[in-house]
């Protein structure tokens, strides 16, 4: 079977809605399952108390910063691959995949080493309370050790999605997240008596607390990287790693990745630095506020993580359509993905508003944390449709190669609309966590409307920054 036998998504005889759902549903299931496991993970750590929760929360924004930056670079490779799959230029796709592999190796070594080195200082820089520091240091250093595998998973799963394969990353994520839950169950808690009805038995446990959660997460990350690497080597797809071809740095490919990924990486970094700054601001309110902030963010993820399925579908379909010079298809796919995302997130936002206390109660038994967290979740629920506009809208623009506008919108929203007012309201007027989350709502509304405006003006259809490398 030759390369010409690959069927592009845009060549499908299915209706646009069917093609979107074919791509989106595995990604939605993937994100829902990941969110469910994240819920269980947070609940297990949350059962240890506010200090343990704060130890994980202190590192969350930094992990987002690193992962977001790596994801941005991986997205650069996947957009170029999708564009050339749409154009039917599989020789260029092969070059893109080779450069992605080289980049995974280089970044895995460098970034892992740097994060491990600063792991001892990071909680002190953030300013957590003294009793939180030891567990926070342990957690981030274990995560740092697994980073090369995390980067491999990000890059290779994005490449597979760019070719239309969203099922393999979904299956991998399900297996890996189940292993994480089992690892947490065995490593976090001590040996104890479990019972179901009249049946009782002794369950072994390592009793390692936060260290156990860190080890389990690190192992799961390593497993994810190994599985995804095996898939992209063995499975026949347009992005399969080919043995033939050059393995030297390819300047035209890397140059395009740099141009695409830099605004996206800066956006992710700026958002993550903003989250770190907000964590520092919230830390000043107290440990209960920090725990509630972290768990509420985790609870909110059930509303927006599934919508990423439509963002992923939009990026792939827009990129392939523009690669084939089918602006009409790109526009049709974009509008439908945006509409589906808004409808889904409006519904999940409504559920979050109604069941806010139950969501928080799932993670912790601390009544103070539950009450505060449920209040901010109800505030945030009103921003969910606008958040969908931002998520799916930026996915559409990424597919066209327009990564600069979402960066500008995020810069404005995070630093001018969210953080500056939040700092003033908390430090000057001595208001609480609710004030910080109200500023978050304003940020998401503005960012969503700006992305919607950019998409509906259609300038992205003619402003593609992705050209065929020479």
N, C-alpha and C positions, 0 to 999 in steps of 0.2 A: 504494500500500500504506500503510495508516494505522498509527498507533501501536498500536492494539488488535490488530494482526496479529502483534506480537512474541510469541513463545512462551517462557514462563518455564521455567526448568530444572525447577521443581517440578511443572510440568504434563506432563512427559515421561511417556510410557507405558512407558518402560524401567524395569527394576528399579533400586533405589538403588545397588547395586554398579556397574551399567553407567553410570549417570549420573556417579558419582564418578570412574570411570576415564576417561570421556569428557572430564571437566574436567582430571583429574590428569595424564594421559599427556603432553600437550603441555608442561605445566609441568615434569614430570620430565625429559623430553628436553631442554627448555630449560636446566634446572639442570645436567644431566649435561654438555651441550655447553659451558656456561659454565665448569664445573669443569675440563673437559679443556683448554679454552683457557687457563684460569688456570694449569694445570699447565705448559703449553708456555711461557707468558709467564714464569713463575717460573724454569723451567729455562733460558730464554735469559738472563735476568738473572743467575741463579745461576752460569752458566758464566763470568761475568766475575769471580767470586770472592766471598769473604765480605763485603768492604767494600761492593760494589755491592748485594748482597742486604740488608745492614744498612741501606743508604740507603733502600731501598724499605720495609723493615720498620719503620723509624722513623716513617714516615708512615701506615702501614696503619691503626692504631687511630684516628687522627684522621680519616682518610677514612671509616672505619666510623661514627664519631660523627656527622659531617655527613650522610652518606648515610642513616644510620639515623633521624636526626631528620626528614629530608625524607620518607623512606619512611613514617614514622608519620603525618605530616600527610596525605600522599596516601592512606593507608589510611583515615583519617577520612572523606574524600570518597567512597571506594569503598564503604565499609560503608553509608553513608547512601544511596548510589545503589542498591546491591543490595537494601536493605530496601524502597525505594520501587518498584523493579522488581517485587519479590515482591508488593507491594500493588497493582501496576498503575497507579501514579500517575506517569505519564511527564512531566507538567508539572513536578513537583518534581525529577525526574531531570535535566531540562533546566536548571533553576536550579542544581543541584549542579555540573553540568559547567561552566557559565559561571563560577561562583565558583572552581572548580579552575583554570581558565585564568588568571584574574586573579591567583590566588595563585602560580602558576608564574612569572609575569612578575616579581612583586614579590620573591619569595624568590630567584629566579635572580640578580637584580641585587645584592641586599643580601648574600647569603651568599657569592657569588663574590668580591665586593669585599673582604669581611672576611677570607676565607681567603687571598686573594692577599697582603693586607697583612701577615698574621702569618707568611707562609711563610718569611721569612728567619730569624725567631726560633724557630720551632717545633722544629727539630732541637736547638738549644741548650737549650731548655727541657727537652726529653726527656733530654738528657745523653749523646748519642752521642759516640763518639771523634772526635777532630779530623779525621781523614782521611775520615770519613763525611759530614761536614757539607755540603760543596759540592754533592754529588750529591743529598743529601736535600732541600736548599733548592730545587734546580732541579726535582725531581720534583713536589713539592707545589704549586709555583706554576703549572705547566702543568695539573695536575689542577684547580686553582681556576678557570682560564680556561674550562674546559669544563663547569663546574657547572650553568649555566642549562639546558644541553641534557640533562644527567643528571637534573635535577629534572623536566623535561618528560617524559622517558622513564618515570620512576618513577610520576608521577601518572597519565599517560594509559594506561600498560600496566595499572595497577591498576584503572582505570575499565573498561577493556575486559574484564578478568578478572571484574569484578563482574557484567557482563552475560552471562557464560558464554563469552566469546571468549578462550580461552587459546592458540589457534593463532597469532594475529597477533603477540603478543609473542614467541612461540617463533621464528617465522620471522625477525622483526627481530633477535633476539639472535644467531641463527646467522649471518646476513649480517654483522652488526657485529663479532662475535668473530672471524670469518674475516679481516675487514679489519684487525683488531688484530694477528693473527698475522703477516699479510703485512707490515704496517708495521714490526713488531718485527724481522722477518727482514731487512728492507732498511735500517733505521735504526740498529739496535744494533751490528751487526757491520761491520768494514771490508771492502773489496773483497778477495775470496779465491778460491781455486781449489776448485771443487766437482767431485765425481766420482761416477758411478754405473757400477760395473763398469769397463770400459775407456774409457767416455765421460767427458771432462773439459771443463770450461768455466769461464770467469771470471765470477764473480757480483759485480755492483756492490754496494757497501755504503757507507753514510755513516759508519760507525765512530763513532757518537755515544754509545755506551754507555748509561748510565742516562738521559741526556737523550733519546736516541732512543726508549727505552721509554716515557718520559713523553709525548713528542709523539704517538707512535702511540696510546697509551691515550686521550689528550685528543681526538684526531681520531675515534676509535671512539665515544667518548661523544657527540660532536657529531653524528655520523651517526645514532646511536641516537635522539637527541632529534628530529632532523628526520624520520626515517622514522615514528616513532610519532605525531608531530604530524600528518603527512600522512594516516596511517591513520584517526585519530580524526576528522579533518575530512571525509574522503572516504567512508569505509565506513559503510553503513547499519546501525546498531546502536542500541539504546536510549540509548547514551551518546555518540552522534554530536554534534559541536559544531554547535548550531543558530545560524543567523544572526539569527533573531528572538528576542525576549525581552530582558530588561534585562541590561545589563553593569555595573550599579552594584553596590557591595558589598551583599550580602544578609545582614542581621544574624541572622535565624533559622538560615539554613544555616551561616554561619560560627560561630555560637554552638554548634551541635551538633558541628561539626568540632572546635572547641576542646575541648569536653567529652570527646569520644572520643579525640582525638589527644594531648591533654596527658599522660595517664598513659602512653600508648604511647611518646610522644616522650621523656618522662622515663626510661622503662625503657631505651630505646635509648641515650639519652645516658649514663645511669648505667652500662650495660653497656660502652659504648665508653670512658668515663672509667676504668672498671675495667680494660679492656684496655690503655689507655694507662699506667695505674699499674703493671700487671703487666709491660708492656714496660720501664718504668723500673726495676722490680725486677730483671728479667732482664738488662738492660743492665749492671747492676752485677756480674754474673757474668763478662761478657766478650763479645767480638765473636762468637766461635764459638757460645756459648750463644744469643745474640740471633739469629744466622742459623738455628740449628737450631730455635729456637722459632718463628720466622716460617715456615720451610719446613714444619715439622710441622703447623702450623695450616692451611697451604695443602693439605698432603697429606690432612689429616683431612676437608677439605671434601667429598671424594668420598663420604663416608658420610652427611653430613647435608644437603647441598644438594638431592639428589633428593627427600628427604622433605618439603621445602618445597612440593612439588607437592600433597601431601595436605593440608597446612596451608592452601594457597590454595583448594583445593576445599572444605575445611571452612568457611572464612570465607564464601565465596560462597553455598554451599548453606544454611548455617545462617541467614545474613542474609535470603536470599530466602524461606526457609520461615517464619521468624518474621514477616516482613513480610506474609505471607499468613495469619498466625495458625494455622500448622500445626506446633505443637510436636512432634507425633508424628514428622513428617518430619525436623525439626531434630535430634531425638534419634537417629533411625535413621542419618542421614547422619554425625553426629558420632561415634558408636560405631564405625562401619565405617572412617571415615578414621583414627581413632586406632589401630585394630587393624592396618590395612594399613601405617601408618607405623612401628609398632613392629616388625612382621615384616621390613619392608624394611631398617630400620636395624640390626637384629640381624644380618642377613646381611652387610651391608656392613661392619659392625664386625668380624665374624669375618675377612673378607677383609683388612681393614686390619691386624689382629693378625698374620696369617700372612705378609703381603707387606710388612711395614713397612720393611725394608731396601731392597727394590726401589723402593718409593715414594719414599723419601728419595734413593736413587741416581739417580732420574730428574731431580732438580732440581740436583744438584751432584756434583762429583767429590771434594769435600773429605771425607776419610775420618772426620775428627773430627766434622764436622757430621752425616754419615750415621749414625754410631754413636750419637751422643747423640739425634738426632731419632727414630731407630727405637726406642730405649728408651722415650721418652715416648709414642710412638704406641701401643705395646703396653699401656702403663698406661691410656691414654685409651680403648682398645677396650672395656673393661668398662663404660663409662658410656653406650655408644651407645643401648641400648634406653631408658634413662631420658631421654636427650637427645631421643629421638623423642617421648616423652610431653610434654616441655616444648614442643617445636616445634609439634606438631599440637594439643596441648591449648590453647596460647595462641591458635592460629588459630581454634579452636572458640569460645573466649571472646570473641575480637574480633568474630566474626560476630554475637554476641548483644549487643554493645556493652559487655561487661564487660572493660574494659581495666585496671581498677584492681588486681585480684587478681594478674595476671601481673607487674605492676610491683612489687607488694609482695614476691612470691616472688623476683623477680630481684634486688631490693635486698638481701634477706636472703642469697641464695646468693652473689652476687658479692662483696659487701663483708665479710660476716661469716664465711662459710664458705670462700671462696676466698682473698681478698687478705690478710686479717689473719693467718691461719695461714701463708700463703706468705711474707709479710714476716718473720715471726718465725723460720721455719725457715731462711730464706736469710741474713738479716742477723745473727741471734743465734746460730744453730747452724751457720752456714756450710755449709748443704747446697746441692745443686745444682738444675739444672732439673727433675730428676725430682720433687723435693719440690713445686715449683710446680704441676706437672701433676697430682700426686696430689690437691692441694687443688682443682684444677679438676674432677676426677672427683667429689669429694665434693659440690661445688656442683651439678653437673649431675644427680646422683642425687636430691638433696633437691628441686631445682626441678622435676624431672620428676614425682616422687611427689606433690608439692603440687598441680601442675596436674591430674594424674590424679584426685586426690581431689575437686577442685573440679568437674571435668566429671561424674564419676560421681554426685555428689550432686544433680545436675539443678536446682540453684537458679538457674543462668544462664538456664533456659528462661522463668522468670517475672520475671527481674530486668533485662529489656532497658532500656537507657538511650537507645534511639533512638526518637524520636517523629516524627510527620509534621510538617515545618515549616509554619508558617502563612504 
